[in-house]
Amino acid sequence: MKNRAVKPKKIRRSGKADYLILSCIFVLTIFGLAMLASASSYVGKVRFGDTYFYLKHQLLSGLSFGIIGFIFGAQFYYRRYEKLAIFLLLASIVLLVLIFTPFGLQAKGASRWLTFGPVTFQPSEILKITFLAYLAAWLSRGSERQKNFLTGFVPFLIISIVITGLLLAQHSTSIVALLMAVAMIVYFVSGAKLTYIASGTLVVIAILSLVIYFTPYRLNRIMSFVRGEADIQASGFQLNQALIAIGSGGLTGVGYGQSTSKISYLPESIGDSIFAVIAEELGFIGVSLMLLVFSVLILKIFLLAHRIRDRFGQLLLIGFGSLIGLQTFMNIAALSGIVPLTGLPLPFISYGGTALAVFMTIGGIIVNISKYS
């Protein structure tokens, strides 16, 4: 008598979202808008004659789409992404390729944006959802992809190299490091052999090392980190000013809106350097509270991943939690002089409409998964 295939158990919806996760996302988003209002007030006034120019733009291009993405993510059954994952990833790759067409927009020496009429966005940010959804779907369909070299490791390596190549061509080195690190974590948690993890990591490091060595601006950034204070008037200027701003905050900060570094000294005060403004204005106590909210959010995501019975949902949560945790660490560590400057924004807080919309959408998906845990 032939054994019949056992159908997977249907996951029932509890109907209750994880309100602690929901609260953390809400607090970080509102806090980010408040700090952006402060950090961007001077530069907005000088460049556009409007103190709240950047805040308005963040509300229009980031928060509005973020709310739509969050609501959709919270209501759309997450298991459907498993079947759509490959199509979503292919669509993201097409968007990355379109950057090299007339639809692409170059700014600050990088080609990372697409523009369609009044809409401008970064496809690499969207890739944070689609790539992780694809990995979770692909790895949850069979253990041979974690153990077999030809049907598992090789396809994983090929898709990773394709994405790495497209991102490096757009001067998005930091996003490559972030996404590949998260991909290795997901691959490891899925049960992959340690030799595959080590081999994949070495391949990515080798590619990044070669690219950095043969591109002067990337190499200069690394060397400025190595030289430290010896280069404070050139490529080390941003780090030096960030450290001064962080140190000026002390225990309680100089007060909300009272930062002096954001006026003329600190580069990218509304982008990847906004943490320095937060530290200066709110001090050690304010930064600690912000990090506490981040920590609670990330911990709750991992606890939810441990509790959920669905493999796809588990890997998706591991990916999202690792993404938020690693990007937060890389941003703060770079401004603290622990790692080279990355240019990565602080999740939910830094200026950038696409980044905010993507992280809010990720938050919605996490909330949806929590309903079925």
Secondary structure, 3 states (H helix, E strand, C coil): CCCCCCCCCCCCCCCCCCHHHHHHHHHHHHHHHHHHHHHCHHHHHHHHCCCCHHHHHHHHHHHHHHHHHHHHHHHCCCCHHHHHHHHHHHHHHHHHHHCCCCCEEEECCEEEEEEECCEEECHHHHHHHHHHHHHHHHHCCCCHHHHCHHHHHHHHHHHHHHHHHHHHHCCCHHHHHHHHHHHHHHHHHCCCCHHHHHHHHHHHHHHHHHHHHHCHHHHHHHHHHHHHHHHCCCCCHHHHHHHHHHHHHCCCCCCCCCCCHHHHCCCCCCCCCHHHHHHHHHHHHHHHHHHHHHHHHHHHHHHHHHHCCCHHHHHHHHHHHHHHHHHHHHHHHHHCCCCCCCCCCCCCCCCCHHHHHHHHHHHHHHHHHHCCC
